[in-house]
Each structure stands twice: as structure tokens, then as C-alpha cells.
Amino acid sequence: MMYQERQGRGEIESVSGMMGRYPDQWIFFEVVERDESEYPSKGILIAHSPDRDEIHRIAIRTQVPEAAIFFTGEPVPEGAIVLL
């Protein structure tokens, strides 16, 4: 598995910055600030990985007051067909 999990408390950074640094990966972070729409805007990165299952395993064993998991890539790959 290719993933990175932080050791100790990381730096607070914007969610957009985290998403830009880890394209097409899952990021798991502690939420420390929300914008006026209540969307997470700043956080502390806990882990990132292209493997969603790995991020979920890390999330299950991590205790933080509030956390979020985002995928940083396109929700539907180019050329894919979505049926609703």
C-alpha cells in the first residue's frame, strides 16, 4: 500500500492546499475550521492514499474531535458513463 500517515500533530492548512498536493488520492484530515456554508475549509492532514480502504482503516483507529475524508480527483473518470 502506498499511503502516508502523519506522526504527531501536523500543521493547519487549507483543504484546497491539501487537495492540490495529493491529486487523485483520498485525504483524511482533522477539521479545524469551516467556511460560512459549514464546509471544511482548514484542517490538519492525518493521512493520504490512493487506496480508499486504507484511509478508512486509518480513520477507524484515529481519535479526533471532527474529521473528514475527501477524494481529490474527478468524481467520475473521463470517458465513464453514469446511469441514474
N, C-alpha and C positions, 0 to 999 in steps of 0.2 A: 504494500500500500504506500502510496505517496501522499503524505499529509504532514502538516506541521502543527504542533500543539505548543502553545506558549508555556513557559516555565515562569512562575511568579506573575506579578501584576504588570500588564503591558501599558502602553501609552494610550491616552484618549485620542481618537482621531475620527474624522468624518466617515460616515458609512460609504459615501461616494468614493472617498480615497481608498478604503479597503477594497471596494468592488473593482476599482481601476487597477489595483496592484495584483489581483488574483483573478484574471479573466477566465471564464468558463469553469469556475470552481464553486464549491459550496463554502460559505463562510459562516462561522459560528462565533457570535460576539455577545458580550455583556452590553446591554443598552444603558447608557448613562444620560442621554438627552433625547427628547422628542421635539419635532417641529410643531407649528401651530395646528397641523392636521393630525397630530398624535403619531406620526410616522417616525420610526427611529432615525435620528439624524447624526448622533455621535455614539461611539462605543469603544470598547476595548476588545480587540481581536483575541479570541481564545484558540481557534483552530481554523485551518482551511484545507480543503482537499477536493480533488475531482470526484471522489467517491462519497456519495450521499450517505450510504450505510455507515461508513467510518465516522462521519460527522455526527450522525445520530448516536452511535456508540459513545462518543466522547461527551455529547450533550447529556446523556442519561447519567453519567457518573460525575458531572460537574455541577457544583452548587453555586449559583449566583442569584442575586435578587431578581433580575429580569434579563432574559436572553432572547436572541433571535437567530434564525438560520435563514440565509438568503442564498439563492443561486445567482451568480454574477453574469451568466451568459444569456443568450437568447432563450426565451421560454419554449419556443418551437423552432427547431433547427430549420435552416433554409432548405427549401425543397420538400419539406414534410407537409402532409395533408392532414388537417384536423377535421374530424367529423363530430358534430354536436348533436 
